[in-house]
Amino acid sequence: MNVLTLCTGNVSRSVWLGAMLGKLADEQGFAWEIRTAGTHAVEGMAISGRTRDALTRIEEFADTQITRHRSHQVMPEDAEWADLILCFEVNHVNFVRREMPGASDKAVLLRQLVRDLPLDGPDGERLAAVARCQPEIECETADPAGGDQSVYDLTAEEVWELAQALVTILGED
């Protein structure tokens, strides 16, 4: 399965989720390919020290090196490549639906997917059922940008919990 993680600048939330899903998929032996991008990214930006530190404060990622990451603006080719586009804010889902309408049935809020994913049926149908729903603001994961290290740490922990839950309920495609 090809998974695109999408946030605003592609320097925090999508980077964390990409690293987390990659690790979890590898551990489970899942054939998942992961890409990250942003809806309003400045191409080529490095992550901040707060982003790096928040990830490495999670025990399972203490030795993780993500210093080579560079931000990427989502392109139609990314959306076409993806089987699933995991978003953090309603405006990310709406961006995909507006700018890349062919991928509308792939874009979903991470928290909403974890909460609402049907337990039975083929994965593609289960994912599409949630992606067809209106994204709900209460399912957003707030952007830590502008916050201090504790905000980054809390957001990274939140994303980690959601990533683990997603892998548990989705499993291998």
VEXGU-44903 format. One record per residue: residue number from 0; x negated, y negated, z of N, C-alpha, C in turn; residue in three letters. Coordinates in nm, 4 decimals, always signed. Example, Ala and Ser with C-alpha at 12.3 -4.5 7.8 and 13.67 -1.06 7.14 Angstrom:
BEGIN
n,n.u,n.v,n.w,ca.u,ca.v,ca.w,c.u,c.v,c.w,res
0,-1.3190,+0.5690,+0.7800,-1.2300,+0.4500,+0.7800,-1.3200,+0.3300,+0.7800,ALA .
1,-1.2850,+0.2250,+0.7080,-1.3670,+0.1060,+0.7140,-1.2900,-0.0030,+0.7870,SER .
REM end
This chain:
BEGIN
n,n.u,n.v,n.w,ca.u,ca.v,ca.w,c.u,c.v,c.w,res
0,-0.0853,+0.1174,+0.0000,+0.0000,+0.0000,+0.0000,-0.0896,-0.1233,+0.0000,MET .
1,-0.0525,-0.2226,-0.0785,-0.1244,-0.3496,-0.0849,-0.0514,-0.4520,+0.0009,ASN .
2,-0.1209,-0.5056,+0.1002,-0.0615,-0.5996,+0.1952,-0.1322,-0.7339,+0.1849,VAL .
3,-0.0537,-0.8384,+0.1660,-0.1036,-0.9754,+0.1653,-0.0567,-1.0425,+0.2929,LEU .
4,-0.1507,-1.0937,+0.3730,-0.1137,-1.1703,+0.4918,-0.1232,-1.3177,+0.4554,THR .
5,-0.0190,-1.3934,+0.4910,-0.0071,-1.5303,+0.4420,+0.0276,-1.6266,+0.5551,LEU .
6,-0.0568,-1.7277,+0.5722,-0.0258,-1.8364,+0.6655,-0.0430,-1.9679,+0.5908,CYS .
7,-0.0669,-2.0755,+0.6606,-0.0753,-2.2057,+0.5949,-0.2139,-2.2288,+0.5345,THR .
8,-0.3156,-2.2287,+0.6178,-0.4497,-2.2629,+0.5708,-0.5425,-2.1463,+0.5470,GLY .
9,-0.4990,-2.0247,+0.5823,-0.5804,-1.9048,+0.5682,-0.7111,-1.9156,+0.6460,ASN .
10,-0.7001,-1.9707,+0.7671,-0.8189,-1.9804,+0.8529,-0.7944,-1.9295,+0.9948,VAL .
11,-0.6744,-1.8810,+1.0255,-0.6493,-1.8249,+1.1586,-0.5573,-1.7034,+1.1501,SER .
12,-0.4255,-1.7268,+1.1532,-0.3294,-1.6172,+1.1672,-0.3438,-1.5100,+1.0597,ARG .
13,-0.3491,-1.5488,+0.9338,-0.3587,-1.4483,+0.8269,-0.4922,-1.3746,+0.8323,SER .
14,-0.5972,-1.4437,+0.8746,-0.7291,-1.3811,+0.8868,-0.7265,-1.2763,+0.9978,VAL .
15,-0.6706,-1.3143,+1.1131,-0.6587,-1.2182,+1.2230,-0.5791,-1.0965,+1.1804,TRP .
16,-0.4609,-1.1213,+1.1221,-0.3747,-1.0095,+1.0846,-0.4424,-0.9207,+0.9808,LEU .
17,-0.5116,-0.9803,+0.8866,-0.5833,-0.9002,+0.7881,-0.6867,-0.8098,+0.8526,GLY .
18,-0.7658,-0.8646,+0.9434,-0.8671,-0.7844,+1.0134,-0.8018,-0.6760,+1.0987,ALA .
19,-0.6944,-0.7114,+1.1656,-0.6262,-0.6166,+1.2545,-0.5622,-0.5021,+1.1769,MET .
20,-0.4902,-0.5355,+1.0709,-0.4271,-0.4303,+0.9914,-0.5312,-0.3425,+0.9233,LEU .
21,-0.6409,-0.4031,+0.8783,-0.7481,-0.3246,+0.8188,-0.8045,-0.2231,+0.9156,GLY .
22,-0.8301,-0.2677,+1.0380,-0.8841,-0.1776,+1.1407,-0.7845,-0.0661,+1.1736,LYS .
23,-0.6593,-0.1040,+1.1958,-0.5574,-0.0052,+1.2315,-0.5342,+0.0947,+1.1182,LEU .
24,-0.5294,+0.0466,+0.9949,-0.5095,+0.1360,+0.8806,-0.6267,+0.2327,+0.8668,ALA .
25,-0.7484,+0.1820,+0.8839,-0.8662,+0.2693,+0.8777,-0.8597,+0.3775,+0.9854,ASP .
26,-0.8239,+0.3372,+1.1066,-0.8154,+0.4333,+1.2169,-0.7102,+0.5408,+1.1920,GLU .
27,-0.6004,+0.5031,+1.1260,-0.4921,+0.5975,+1.0988,-0.5113,+0.6740,+0.9674,GLN .
28,-0.6117,+0.6349,+0.8900,-0.6337,+0.6992,+0.7612,-0.5349,+0.6556,+0.6543,GLY .
29,-0.4752,+0.5384,+0.6710,-0.3793,+0.4867,+0.5735,-0.4539,+0.4248,+0.4559,PHE .
30,-0.3996,+0.4411,+0.3384,-0.4587,+0.3851,+0.2165,-0.4012,+0.2454,+0.1923,ALA .
31,-0.4349,+0.1542,+0.2791,-0.3870,+0.0168,+0.2682,-0.5010,-0.0721,+0.2220,TRP .
32,-0.4712,-0.1591,+0.1277,-0.5630,-0.2642,+0.0868,-0.5064,-0.3939,+0.1431,GLU .
33,-0.5929,-0.4768,+0.1994,-0.5490,-0.5998,+0.2650,-0.6150,-0.7200,+0.1987,ILE .
34,-0.5350,-0.8216,+0.1711,-0.5850,-0.9522,+0.1272,-0.5216,-1.0580,+0.2163,ARG .
35,-0.5892,-1.1711,+0.2290,-0.5349,-1.2832,+0.3055,-0.5325,-1.4077,+0.2177,THR .
36,-0.4380,-1.4977,+0.2484,-0.4274,-1.6217,+0.1713,-0.3471,-1.7238,+0.2518,ALA .
37,-0.3422,-1.8452,+0.1986,-0.2656,-1.9530,+0.2611,-0.1766,-2.0217,+0.1587,GLY .
38,-0.0680,-2.0803,+0.2076,+0.0234,-2.1526,+0.1194,-0.0303,-2.2909,+0.0839,THR .
39,-0.1143,-2.3467,+0.1703,-0.1730,-2.4786,+0.1484,-0.3197,-2.4768,+0.1927,HIS .
40,-0.3925,-2.3810,+0.1384,-0.5314,-2.3610,+0.1784,-0.6250,-2.4485,+0.0958,ALA .
41,-0.7285,-2.4948,+0.1617,-0.8409,-2.5575,+0.0920,-0.9350,-2.4431,+0.0591,VAL .
42,-0.9516,-2.4156,-0.0672,-1.0302,-2.3005,-0.1115,-1.1723,-2.3068,-0.0542,GLU .
43,-1.2154,-2.1943,+0.0047,-1.3537,-2.1802,+0.0478,-1.3867,-2.2244,+0.1893,GLY .
44,-1.2869,-2.2575,+0.2709,-1.3136,-2.3012,+0.4091,-1.3449,-2.1813,+0.4985,MET .
45,-1.4401,-2.2003,+0.5876,-1.4740,-2.0973,+0.6862,-1.3773,-2.1060,+0.8036,ALA .
46,-1.3710,-1.9994,+0.8800,-1.2895,-2.0017,+1.0011,-1.3601,-2.0850,+1.1074,ILE .
47,-1.2817,-2.1290,+1.2045,-1.3389,-2.2075,+1.3143,-1.3956,-2.1142,+1.4215,SER .
48,-1.4753,-2.1712,+1.5073,-1.5263,-2.0969,+1.6215,-1.4140,-2.0489,+1.7116,GLY .
49,-1.3083,-2.1287,+1.7248,-1.1943,-2.0879,+1.8080,-1.1252,-1.9647,+1.7489,ARG .
50,-1.1139,-1.9610,+1.6165,-1.0527,-1.8445,+1.5514,-1.1383,-1.7209,+1.5760,THR .
51,-1.2677,-1.7333,+1.5528,-1.3605,-1.6218,+1.5746,-1.3575,-1.5760,+1.7200,ARG .
52,-1.3670,-1.6712,+1.8127,-1.3708,-1.6361,+1.9543,-1.2416,-1.5707,+2.0006,ASP .
53,-1.1269,-1.6163,+1.9494,-0.9987,-1.5568,+1.9883,-0.9926,-1.4105,+1.9455,ALA .
54,-1.0420,-1.3801,+1.8264,-1.0413,-1.2418,+1.7801,-1.1361,-1.1568,+1.8629,LEU .
55,-1.2555,-1.2053,+1.8869,-1.3542,-1.1231,+1.9578,-1.3251,-1.1112,+2.1073,THR .
56,-1.2329,-1.1895,+2.1593,-1.1895,-1.1734,+2.2995,-1.0943,-1.0550,+2.3154,ARG .
57,-1.0388,-1.0071,+2.2042,-0.9574,-0.8859,+2.2073,-1.0553,-0.7685,+2.2070,ILE .
58,-1.0453,-0.6839,+2.3069,-1.1447,-0.5784,+2.3292,-1.1777,-0.4991,+2.2032,GLU .
59,-1.0777,-0.4623,+2.1278,-1.0989,-0.3793,+2.0092,-1.1764,-0.4510,+1.8981,GLU .
60,-1.1907,-0.5827,+1.9095,-1.2579,-0.6614,+1.8061,-1.3825,-0.7333,+1.8594,PHE .
61,-1.4318,-0.6906,+1.9745,-1.5450,-0.7579,+2.0381,-1.6680,-0.7645,+1.9471,ALA .
62,-1.6859,-0.6647,+1.8631,-1.8041,-0.6605,+1.7750,-1.7718,-0.6973,+1.6298,ASP .
63,-1.6542,-0.7514,+1.6061,-1.6117,-0.7826,+1.4696,-1.6805,-0.9077,+1.4171,THR .
64,-1.7278,-0.8979,+1.2962,-1.7902,-1.0115,+1.2288,-1.6983,-1.0578,+1.1157,GLN .
65,-1.6423,-1.1768,+1.1273,-1.5579,-1.2294,+1.0196,-1.6147,-1.3622,+0.9691,ILE .
66,-1.7433,-1.3773,+0.9848,-1.8063,-1.5048,+0.9483,-1.8139,-1.5263,+0.7982,THR .
67,-1.7972,-1.4210,+0.7183,-1.8041,-1.4366,+0.5730,-1.6707,-1.4773,+0.5115,ARG .
68,-1.5656,-1.4774,+0.5901,-1.4338,-1.5144,+0.5359,-1.4354,-1.6574,+0.4820,HIS .
69,-1.3718,-1.6750,+0.3679,-1.3495,-1.8076,+0.3105,-1.2029,-1.8166,+0.2707,ARG .
70,-1.1407,-1.9285,+0.3016,-0.9985,-1.9453,+0.2765,-0.9663,-1.9346,+0.1281,SER .
71,-0.8425,-1.8927,+0.1015,-0.7980,-1.8706,-0.0359,-0.6538,-1.9181,-0.0494,HIS .
72,-0.6284,-1.9991,-0.1489,-0.4929,-2.0436,-0.1812,-0.4206,-1.9288,-0.2510,GLN .
73,-0.3029,-1.8937,-0.2009,-0.2273,-1.7854,-0.2634,-0.1942,-1.8212,-0.4075,VAL .
74,-0.2089,-1.7235,-0.4921,-0.1835,-1.7398,-0.6348,-0.0794,-1.6367,-0.6788,MET .
75,-0.0142,-1.6601,-0.7911,+0.0829,-1.5612,-0.8397,+0.0243,-1.4208,-0.8524,PRO .
76,-0.1026,-1.4114,-0.8889,-0.1662,-1.2807,-0.9017,-0.1711,-1.2067,-0.7677,GLU .
77,-0.1904,-1.2816,-0.6587,-0.1920,-1.2198,-0.5259,-0.0555,-1.1619,-0.4927,ASP .
78,+0.0483,-1.2397,-0.5204,+0.1846,-1.1957,-0.4925,+0.2224,-1.0755,-0.5788,ALA .
79,+0.1798,-1.0765,-0.7028,+0.2077,-0.9642,-0.7929,+0.1371,-0.8383,-0.7436,GLU .
80,+0.0134,-0.8524,-0.6976,-0.0663,-0.7402,-0.6475,-0.0029,-0.6763,-0.5243,TRP .
81,+0.0574,-0.7580,-0.4388,+0.1057,-0.7125,-0.3082,+0.2323,-0.6274,-0.3178,ALA .
82,+0.2372,-0.5277,-0.2317,+0.3611,-0.4528,-0.2090,+0.4401,-0.5177,-0.0960,ASP .
83,+0.3677,-0.5883,-0.0086,+0.4264,-0.6515,+0.1088,+0.3501,-0.7801,+0.1371,LEU .
84,+0.4241,-0.8898,+0.1606,+0.3633,-1.0180,+0.1956,+0.4111,-1.0539,+0.3355,ILE .
85,+0.3200,-1.0472,+0.4309,+0.3519,-1.0750,+0.5708,+0.3265,-1.2217,+0.6008,LEU .
86,+0.4310,-1.2908,+0.6437,+0.4269,-1.4351,+0.6679,+0.4460,-1.4644,+0.8164,CYS .
87,+0.4104,-1.5861,+0.8549,+0.4212,-1.6265,+0.9943,+0.5269,-1.7336,+1.0193,PHE .
88,+0.5641,-1.8074,+0.9161,+0.6614,-1.9149,+0.9309,+0.7656,-1.9055,+0.8205,GLU .
89,+0.8849,-1.9574,+0.8508,+0.9927,-1.9603,+0.7524,+0.9450,-2.0282,+0.6248,VAL .
90,+0.8695,-2.1384,+0.6391,+0.8269,-2.2098,+0.5186,+0.7300,-2.1282,+0.4331,ASN .
91,+0.6608,-2.0297,+0.4901,+0.5744,-1.9418,+0.4101,+0.6598,-1.8507,+0.3217,HIS .
92,+0.7641,-1.7933,+0.3808,+0.8558,-1.7082,+0.3034,+0.9216,-1.7920,+0.1940,VAL .
93,+0.9688,-1.9103,+0.2320,+1.0347,-1.9967,+0.1335,+0.9396,-2.0412,+0.0233,ASN .
94,+0.8131,-2.0620,+0.0551,+0.7126,-2.0968,-0.0451,+0.7024,-1.9855,-0.1502,PHE .
95,+0.6926,-1.8616,-0.1042,+0.6833,-1.7487,-0.1970,+0.8095,-1.7415,-0.2819,VAL .
96,+0.9252,-1.7540,-0.2175,+1.0519,-1.7443,-0.2918,+1.0658,-1.8553,-0.3955,ARG .
97,+1.0152,-1.9729,-0.3646,+1.0261,-2.0870,-0.4559,+0.9198,-2.0822,-0.5656,ARG .
98,+0.7957,-2.0577,-0.5281,+0.6834,-2.0654,-0.6217,+0.6552,-1.9351,-0.6962,GLU .
99,+0.6950,-1.8241,-0.6383,+0.6664,-1.6929,-0.6971,+0.7909,-1.6055,-0.6856,MET .
100,+0.8991,-1.6456,-0.7515,+1.0272,-1.5780,-0.7321,+1.0238,-1.4281,-0.7605,PRO .
101,+0.9335,-1.3832,-0.8431,+0.9216,-1.2399,-0.8686,+0.8762,-1.1608,-0.7473,GLY .
102,+0.8235,-1.2291,-0.6477,+0.7756,-1.1635,-0.5252,+0.8687,-1.1879,-0.4067,ALA .
103,+0.9847,-1.2462,-0.4317,+1.0777,-1.2793,-0.3233,+1.1136,-1.1612,-0.2355,SER .
104,+1.1250,-1.0434,-0.2960,+1.1649,-0.9256,-0.2195,+1.0482,-0.8604,-0.1450,ASP .
105,+0.9320,-0.9260,-0.1484,+0.8142,-0.8738,-0.0786,+0.7770,-0.9576,+0.0436,LYS .
106,+0.8258,-1.0822,+0.0496,+0.7838,-1.1764,+0.1540,+0.8762,-1.1681,+0.2744,ALA .
107,+0.8178,-1.1532,+0.3913,+0.8955,-1.1382,+0.5137,+0.8147,-1.1897,+0.6320,VAL .
108,+0.8844,-1.2415,+0.7311,+0.8183,-1.2809,+0.8555,+0.7733,-1.1555,+0.9300,LEU .
109,+0.6506,-1.1555,+0.9763,+0.5956,-1.0406,+1.0476,+0.6841,-1.0002,+1.1646,LEU .
110,+0.7197,-1.0937,+1.2510,+0.7988,-1.0610,+1.3698,+0.9372,-1.0081,+1.3308,ARG .
111,+0.9970,-1.0650,+1.2272,+1.1289,-1.0212,+1.1826,+1.1214,-0.8791,+1.1263,GLN .
112,+1.0144,-0.8485,+1.0558,+0.9962,-0.7135,+1.0031,+0.9826,-0.6128,+1.1159,LEU .
113,+0.9014,-0.6460,+1.2151,+0.8833,-0.5565,+1.3292,+1.0159,-0.5358,+1.4021,VAL .
114,+1.0930,-0.6417,+1.4156,+1.2202,-0.6340,+1.4880,+1.3277,-0.5587,+1.4101,ARG .
115,+1.3344,-0.5805,+1.2770,+1.4505,-0.5361,+1.1997,+1.4256,-0.4216,+1.1026,ASP .
116,+1.3041,-0.3708,+1.0930,+1.2758,-0.2666,+0.9955,+1.3594,-0.1422,+1.0238,LEU .
117,+1.4404,-0.0980,+0.9260,+1.5169,+0.0261,+0.9454,+1.4222,+0.1428,+0.9711,PRO .
118,+1.4663,+0.2355,+1.0512,+1.3804,+0.3479,+1.0885,+1.3828,+0.4609,+0.9872,LEU .
119,+1.4873,+0.4662,+0.9043,+1.5009,+0.5766,+0.8103,+1.4952,+0.5284,+0.6667,ASP .
120,+1.4486,+0.6171,+0.5800,+1.4459,+0.5894,+0.4376,+1.3047,+0.5670,+0.3874,GLY .
121,+1.2907,+0.5618,+0.2543,+1.1592,+0.5352,+0.1955,+1.1096,+0.3962,+0.2364,PRO .
122,+0.9779,+0.3843,+0.2574,+0.9216,+0.2577,+0.3053,+0.9585,+0.1401,+0.2157,ASP .
123,+0.9538,+0.1581,+0.0848,+0.9864,+0.0487,-0.0062,+1.1268,-0.0046,+0.0163,GLY .
124,+1.2227,+0.0838,+0.0354,+1.3615,+0.0433,+0.0602,+1.3757,-0.0220,+0.1976,GLU .
125,+1.3046,+0.0308,+0.2962,+1.3102,-0.0252,+0.4315,+1.2563,-0.1685,+0.4308,ARG .
126,+1.1420,-0.1886,+0.3630,+1.0812,-0.3215,+0.3561,+1.1695,-0.4186,+0.2805,LEU .
127,+1.2246,-0.3757,+0.1688,+1.3097,-0.4627,+0.0880,+1.4350,-0.5047,+0.1644,ALA .
128,+1.4880,-0.4160,+0.2477,+1.6083,-0.4489,+0.3250,+1.5844,-0.5687,+0.4165,ALA .
129,+1.4671,-0.5753,+0.4766,+1.4353,-0.6883,+0.5650,+1.3988,-0.8107,+0.4818,VAL .
130,+1.3250,-0.7909,+0.3738,+1.2819,-0.9036,+0.2907,+1.3997,-0.9758,+0.2265,ALA .
131,+1.5102,-0.9074,+0.2055,+1.6293,-0.9715,+0.1476,+1.6994,-1.0640,+0.2468,ARG .
132,+1.6703,-1.0503,+0.3738,+1.7347,-1.1316,+0.4775,+1.6778,-1.2732,+0.4785,CYS .
133,+1.7565,-1.3648,+0.5302,+1.7064,-1.5008,+0.5508,+1.6022,-1.4975,+0.6622,GLN .
134,+1.4883,-1.5622,+0.6424,+1.3894,-1.5671,+0.7512,+1.4438,-1.6495,+0.8674,PRO .
135,+1.4197,-1.6030,+0.9875,+1.4741,-1.6656,+1.1078,+1.3654,-1.7396,+1.1845,GLU .
136,+1.3931,-1.8640,+1.2160,+1.2933,-1.9495,+1.2820,+1.2466,-1.8911,+1.4154,ILE .
137,+1.3331,-1.8192,+1.4850,+1.2921,-1.7613,+1.6134,+1.1923,-1.6469,+1.5957,GLU .
138,+1.1687,-1.6050,+1.4718,+1.0713,-1.4995,+1.4436,+0.9369,-1.5550,+1.3976,CYS .
139,+0.9189,-1.6846,+1.4055,+0.7917,-1.7448,+1.3649,+0.6824,-1.7193,+1.4690,GLU .
140,+0.5599,-1.7186,+1.4214,+0.4410,-1.7164,+1.5068,+0.3735,-1.8512,+1.4862,THR .
141,+0.3692,-1.9304,+1.5914,+0.3212,-2.0687,+1.5819,+0.1755,-2.0772,+1.5382,ALA .
142,+0.1468,-2.1826,+1.4643,+0.0111,-2.2114,+1.4183,-0.0693,-2.2669,+1.5359,ASP .
143,-0.1850,-2.2084,+1.5664,-0.2644,-2.2588,+1.6779,-0.3435,-2.3862,+1.6445,PRO .
144,-0.3438,-2.4265,+1.5171,-0.4244,-2.5422,+1.4751,-0.3965,-2.6628,+1.5640,ALA .
145,-0.5026,-2.7256,+1.6078,-0.4917,-2.8417,+1.6951,-0.4877,-2.8073,+1.8426,GLY .
146,-0.4719,-2.6788,+1.8741,-0.4680,-2.6365,+2.0132,-0.6065,-2.6072,+2.0667,GLY .
147,-0.6145,-2.5914,+2.1969,-0.7428,-2.5558,+2.2570,-0.7639,-2.4049,+2.2477,ASP .
148,-0.8741,-2.3578,+2.3020,-0.9079,-2.2156,+2.2895,-0.7991,-2.1265,+2.3471,GLN .
149,-0.7344,-2.1673,+2.4555,-0.6307,-2.0821,+2.5146,-0.5132,-2.0622,+2.4191,SER .
150,-0.4805,-2.1624,+2.3384,-0.3730,-2.1493,+2.2396,-0.4139,-2.0482,+2.1324,VAL .
151,-0.5366,-2.0567,+2.0865,-0.5869,-1.9612,+1.9877,-0.5867,-1.8195,+2.0456,TYR .
152,-0.6316,-1.8056,+2.1706,-0.6369,-1.6746,+2.2332,-0.4983,-1.6128,+2.2446,ASP .
153,-0.4006,-1.6920,+2.2885,-0.2634,-1.6415,+2.3035,-0.2034,-1.6031,+2.1686,LEU .
154,-0.2295,-1.6827,+2.0673,-0.1762,-1.6526,+1.9344,-0.2401,-1.5267,+1.8780,THR .
155,-0.3700,-1.5114,+1.8945,-0.4368,-1.3904,+1.8471,-0.3823,-1.2664,+1.9174,ALA .
156,-0.3587,-1.2752,+2.0466,-0.2997,-1.1629,+2.1219,-0.1602,-1.1303,+2.0690,GLU .
157,-0.0815,-1.2328,+2.0409,+0.0523,-1.2134,+1.9859,+0.0455,-1.1410,+1.8509,GLU .
158,-0.0450,-1.1851,+1.7646,-0.0607,-1.1227,+1.6336,-0.1074,-0.9778,+1.6496,VAL .
159,-0.1963,-0.9528,+1.7447,-0.2444,-0.8173,+1.7698,-0.1300,-0.7250,+1.8118,TRP .
160,-0.0452,-0.7719,+1.9012,+0.0699,-0.6918,+1.9446,+0.1625,-0.6613,+1.8268,GLU .
161,+0.1869,-0.7607,+1.7432,+0.2736,-0.7410,+1.6270,+0.2099,-0.6458,+1.5260,LEU .
162,+0.0797,-0.6572,+1.5048,+0.0100,-0.5685,+1.4111,+0.0201,-0.4228,+1.4566,ALA .
163,-0.0018,-0.3994,+1.5861,+0.0082,-0.2636,+1.6388,+0.1497,-0.2097,+1.6244,GLN .
164,+0.2480,-0.2932,+1.6539,+0.3871,-0.2506,+1.6411,+0.4213,-0.2187,+1.4964,ALA .
165,+0.3748,-0.3019,+1.4039,+0.4036,-0.2792,+1.2629,+0.3463,-0.1463,+1.2156,LEU .
166,+0.2226,-0.1182,+1.2497,+0.1600,+0.0061,+1.2064,+0.2342,+0.1261,+1.2679,VAL .
167,+0.2805,+0.1108,+1.3896,+0.3536,+0.2197,+1.4551,+0.4859,+0.2475,+1.3839,THR .
168,+0.5600,+0.1434,+1.3497,+0.6921,+0.1670,+1.2910,+0.6892,+0.1859,+1.1399,ILE .
169,+0.5859,+0.1343,+1.0746,+0.5790,+0.1485,+0.9293,+0.5005,+0.2725,+0.8904,LEU .
170,+0.3822,+0.2855,+0.9470,+0.3010,+0.4022,+0.9164,+0.2554,+0.4039,+0.7727,GLY .
171,+0.2179,+0.5187,+0.7269,+0.1654,+0.5361,+0.5912,+0.2766,+0.5216,+0.4894,GLU .
172,+0.2462,+0.4486,+0.3822,+0.3416,+0.4359,+0.2716,+0.3135,+0.5425,+0.1690,ASP .
REM end
